[in-house]
Amino acid sequence: MKGGAIRRERGREWVGCRALPGRACLAAAVGLVILAAGHGSAKERYNMWAKEKVRYIADKVQRDPYNAQLQALLGDAYFKDGQNYEAEQHLKRALKLQPDFAEAHCNLAVIYHAQSRTTEAREHYERALSIDATLLEARAGLGTLLCRNQRHAQGIRHLETVLVQDSGRVNARYNLGVAYHKIGDFKMAIGHLERVLEQRPNFPSGRGALAQANFGRGLKQLQAKRLPQALGFLEQALALDGTQADFHYGQGLAHLGLEEFEHAATDFAAAVEIESDHVPALHNLAMVFELIGREREAEPLYRRVLELTPHLKTIHAARNADYDERFLLK
């Protein structure tokens, strides 16, 4: 964008209008938002500042109501004050005055995107790009919107284009990593999500998303019976997030396949500790106990499986049930 600044909002990007004389930079507002996260008085000061900005720009608009950039600036001020309806109205007025105002189309799309008004959001993202194909904020927003509406191939193309132009856009890279995960390309997902954490180690949901991608790749290796490779990815998943019962269960399956029964028992027990009604983990823990001569500990586990799956009818049926990686692949 030429002469503008960006505000990120829920994974999307807000474009500042082209600079006007005397206009405060949006980057300062972003800094105040960050400060507000950990201090009540800072948040109060930010809200007061945002409302004062609304009053200040509204006064300018009152004196010059046919200035499209002022209308868009007022929409921006309302957006940062959390008043999305007012923001929408002023952006619409800006576009009525200047239909080819690419940044206003993009910012209106951001509002619609946040409100799950998908058709309208896409229309304005695409309109912004038809006016200015270099507007990366609109391309990133459109790519994210398409991916979240299961149009992953199109969305991925847009997000890849954004990163070719600006590899530092962490939000776009995160959304691209998630999109690759959704289509089952875990290798690409891992690559992008690792890069996200390199660029911003505390990125919200970054570690969790990378853990899930490693878990997904580990399951693929399990399914292909490449057990050492599966174990490597599952270990990575658990190193990133040890709170997921299915991660422990998957690692237990890999150890079980490698006949590392003590390790398998430890993993299945960890899954049950996190999720006490995890039937496959309970069953496989009982089975491993039988394999290593701990039959007395296996019996109550099979009874628990029977309680949780009454359709099995008997302990014998519970003992002979089969729980492998197919449970996780569902």
C-alpha positions in Angstrom: 0.0 0.0 0.0 1.3 3.5 -0.8 1.8 5.7 2.2 -0.5 3.7 4.5 -0.3 1.7 7.7 -1.8 -1.6 8.7 -3.8 -2.7 11.7 -4.2 -6.5 12.2 -7.6 -7.6 13.5 -8.4 -11.3 14.3 -5.9 -12.6 11.7 -7.0 -10.1 9.1 -5.3 -6.8 8.1 -6.7 -3.3 8.3 -5.3 -0.8 5.8 -4.6 2.8 6.8 -5.8 5.4 4.2 -3.2 7.3 2.2 -1.5 9.8 4.5 -3.1 13.2 5.0 -1.4 16.3 6.4 -1.5 16.1 10.2 -2.8 12.5 10.3 -1.6 10.4 13.2 0.2 7.2 12.2 -1.9 4.0 12.8 1.3 2.2 14.1 1.0 4.3 17.3 -2.5 3.0 17.8 -1.3 -0.6 17.4 1.3 0.0 20.1 -1.4 1.2 22.5 -3.5 -1.9 21.8 -0.6 -4.1 22.8 0.0 -2.1 26.0 -3.7 -2.4 26.8 -3.5 -6.2 27.0 -1.9 -6.2 30.4 -2.9 -3.1 32.2 -6.4 -1.8 32.9 -5.5 1.9 33.1 -3.6 1.6 29.8 -6.8 0.2 28.2 -8.9 3.0 29.6 -6.5 5.5 28.2 -6.6 3.9 24.8 -10.4 3.9 24.8 -10.4 7.6 25.7 -7.8 8.3 23.0 -9.8 6.3 20.4 -13.0 8.2 21.2 -11.2 11.5 21.1 -9.9 10.6 17.7 -13.5 9.8 16.5 -14.6 13.3 17.8 -11.6 15.0 16.2 -12.1 13.4 12.7 -15.9 13.7 12.9 -15.4 17.5 13.3 -13.3 17.6 10.2 -15.9 15.5 8.3 -18.6 17.9 9.4 -16.7 20.7 7.8 -15.8 18.8 4.6 -18.4 16.0 4.2 -17.5 15.3 0.5 -13.9 14.4 1.2 -13.6 10.6 0.6 -10.4 10.2 2.5 -11.8 12.0 5.6 -14.8 9.7 5.5 -12.5 6.7 5.3 -10.4 8.0 8.2 -13.5 8.4 10.3 -14.5 4.8 9.4 -11.0 3.8 10.6 -11.4 5.7 13.8 -14.8 4.0 14.5 -13.3 0.6 13.7 -10.5 1.0 16.2 -13.1 2.1 18.8 -15.0 -1.1 18.2 -18.0 0.6 16.5 -18.2 -1.5 13.4 -21.6 -0.3 12.2 -20.5 3.3 12.1 -17.2 2.3 10.5 -19.1 0.5 7.8 -21.4 3.5 7.1 -18.5 5.9 6.7 -16.5 3.6 4.5 -19.6 3.2 2.3 -19.8 7.0 2.1 -16.1 7.2 1.1 -16.8 4.7 -1.7 -19.8 6.6 -2.9 -17.6 9.6 -3.2 -14.6 7.7 -4.6 -15.6 4.3 -6.0 -12.0 3.4 -6.9 -10.7 3.9 -3.3 -8.9 0.5 -3.0 -8.0 0.8 0.7 -11.6 1.7 1.6 -12.8 -1.4 -0.3 -10.3 -3.5 1.6 -11.2 -2.1 5.0 -14.9 -2.6 4.4 -14.1 -6.2 3.4 -12.3 -6.6 6.8 -15.4 -5.6 8.6 -17.6 -8.0 6.6 -15.0 -10.7 7.1 -15.1 -10.2 10.9 -18.9 -10.4 10.8 -18.8 -13.6 8.6 -20.5 -11.8 5.8 -18.5 -13.9 3.3 -20.0 -12.8 0.0 -19.8 -9.1 0.7 -16.2 -9.5 2.1 -15.1 -11.4 -1.0 -16.7 -8.8 -3.3 -14.8 -5.9 -1.7 -11.5 -7.7 -1.4 -11.7 -8.6 -5.1 -12.8 -5.0 -6.0 -9.8 -3.6 -4.0 -7.4 -5.9 -6.0 -9.0 -5.0 -9.3 -8.1 -1.4 -8.6 -4.7 -2.1 -7.0 -3.3 -5.5 -7.6 -0.3 -4.7 -5.3 -2.5 -4.2 -2.2 -1.2 -7.2 -0.2 -3.6 -6.6 2.7 -6.5 -7.3 0.4 -4.8 -10.3 -1.1 -4.0 -11.8 2.3 -7.6 -11.2 3.5 -9.0 -12.8 0.4 -6.7 -15.8 0.7 -7.7 -16.3 4.3 -11.4 -15.9 3.5 -11.2 -18.5 0.7 -9.4 -21.0 2.8 -11.8 -20.7 5.7 -14.6 -21.3 3.2 -13.0 -24.6 2.0 -11.7 -23.1 -1.2 -8.2 -24.0 -0.2 -6.5 -24.1 -3.7 -7.5 -20.5 -4.5 -6.8 -19.3 -1.0 -3.3 -20.9 -0.9 -2.4 -19.2 -4.3 -3.3 -15.8 -2.9 -1.4 -16.4 0.4 1.7 -17.7 -1.4 1.7 -14.6 -3.6 1.6 -12.4 -0.5 4.6 -14.1 0.9 6.6 -13.9 -2.3 6.1 -10.2 -2.1 6.6 -9.8 1.6 8.0 -12.9 3.5 7.6 -11.1 6.8 3.8 -11.2 7.0 3.4 -13.7 9.9 -0.4 -13.7 9.9 -0.5 -14.7 6.2 2.1 -17.4 6.8 0.2 -18.8 9.7 -3.0 -18.9 7.7 -1.1 -20.6 4.9 0.3 -23.2 7.2 -3.2 -23.9 8.6 -4.6 -24.2 5.0 -1.9 -26.7 4.0 -2.8 -28.7 7.2 -6.5 -28.7 6.1 -5.7 -30.3 2.8 -3.4 -32.9 4.4 0.0 -31.5 3.2 1.6 -31.7 6.6 5.1 -31.2 5.3 4.3 -27.8 3.9 2.2 -27.0 7.0 5.1 -27.8 9.3 7.5 -25.7 7.2 5.4 -22.6 7.3 4.4 -22.9 10.9 8.0 -23.4 12.0 8.8 -20.2 10.1 6.0 -18.4 12.0 7.6 -19.4 15.3 11.0 -18.3 14.1 9.7 -14.9 13.2 7.4 -14.6 16.2 8.0 -17.2 19.0 4.9 -16.2 21.0 2.5 -16.1 18.0 -1.0 -17.0 19.4 -1.8 -20.7 18.6 1.5 -21.1 16.7 2.9 -23.9 18.9 -0.5 -25.7 19.0 -0.9 -25.5 15.2 2.6 -26.8 14.7 2.0 -29.6 17.2 -1.1 -30.6 15.2 0.7 -30.6 11.9 3.5 -32.8 13.4 0.8 -35.1 14.8 -0.9 -35.3 11.4 2.3 -36.2 9.7 3.0 -38.8 12.4 -0.4 -40.4 11.8 0.4 -40.7 8.0 3.6 -42.4 8.9 1.8 -44.7 11.3 -0.7 -45.6 8.6 2.1 -46.4 6.2 3.8 -48.6 9.0 6.9 -46.4 8.9 7.1 -46.5 12.7 10.5 -44.9 13.5 9.5 -41.9 11.3 6.1 -41.8 12.9 7.7 -41.7 16.3 9.9 -38.8 15.4 6.9 -36.6 14.4 4.8 -37.7 17.3 7.7 -36.8 19.7 7.8 -33.4 18.1 4.1 -32.9 18.6 4.3 -33.8 22.3 7.3 -31.6 22.8 5.2 -28.7 21.5 2.0 -29.7 23.4 2.0 -32.4 26.0 -1.6 -31.9 27.0 -3.3 -33.8 24.1 -4.4 -37.3 25.0 -4.4 -38.4 21.3 -0.8 -37.3 20.9 0.3 -39.7 23.7 -2.0 -42.4 22.3 -0.4 -42.0 18.9 3.1 -42.3 20.3 2.0 -45.3 22.2 0.9 -47.0 19.0 4.3 -46.3 17.4 6.0 -47.8 20.5 3.6 -50.8 20.4 4.4 -51.4 16.8 8.1 -51.4 17.5 7.4 -53.8 20.4 8.7 -51.3 23.0 6.0 -52.3 25.4 7.1 -50.4 28.5 7.2 -47.2 26.5 3.8 -48.0 25.0 2.4 -48.5 28.5 3.7 -45.2 29.6 2.2 -43.4 26.7 -1.2 -45.1 27.0 -1.3 -44.3 30.7 -0.5 -40.7 30.0 -3.4 -40.5 27.6 -5.8 -42.0 30.2 -4.5 -39.6 32.8 -5.4 -36.7 30.6 -8.7 -38.2 29.3 -10.0 -40.8 31.7 -12.6 -42.1 29.2 -10.2 -42.5 26.3 -11.4 -46.0 25.3 -8.6 -46.9 22.8 -5.9 -45.9 25.3 -7.6 -47.9 28.1 -7.9 -50.9 25.9 -4.4 -50.8 24.6 -3.0 -50.2 28.0 -4.8 -53.3 29.3 -3.5 -55.2 26.3 0.1 -54.1 26.9 -0.2 -55.0 30.6 -1.1 -58.5 29.5 1.9 -58.7 27.2 4.3 -57.7 30.0 2.8 -60.0 32.6 0.7 -57.4 34.5 -2.6 -59.2 34.0 -4.1 -58.2 37.3 -3.8 -54.5 36.3 -5.3 -55.3 32.9 -8.7 -56.7 34.2 -10.1 -53.4 35.7 -9.1 -51.5 32.5 -11.1 -54.0 30.3 -14.0 -53.5 32.7 -13.8 -49.8 32.3 -13.8 -50.2 28.5 -16.9 -52.3 28.8 -18.6 -49.6 30.9 -17.9 -47.0 28.3 -18.8 -49.2 25.3 -21.8 -51.3 26.4 -22.4 -52.5 22.9 -19.4 -54.9 23.3 -21.5 -56.8 25.9 -18.7 -58.9 27.5 -15.2 -58.7 28.8 -14.2 -61.1 26.1 -15.5 -58.8 23.4 -13.8 -55.8 25.1 -10.5 -57.7 25.1 -10.8 -58.6 21.4 -11.7 -55.1 20.2 -9.2 -53.5 17.8 -8.1 -49.9 18.3 -5.3 -48.6 16.1 -4.4 -45.4 14.2 -7.7 -45.6 12.3 -9.4 -44.3 15.4 -7.2 -41.2 15.2 -7.6 -40.8 11.4 -11.4 -40.4 11.9 
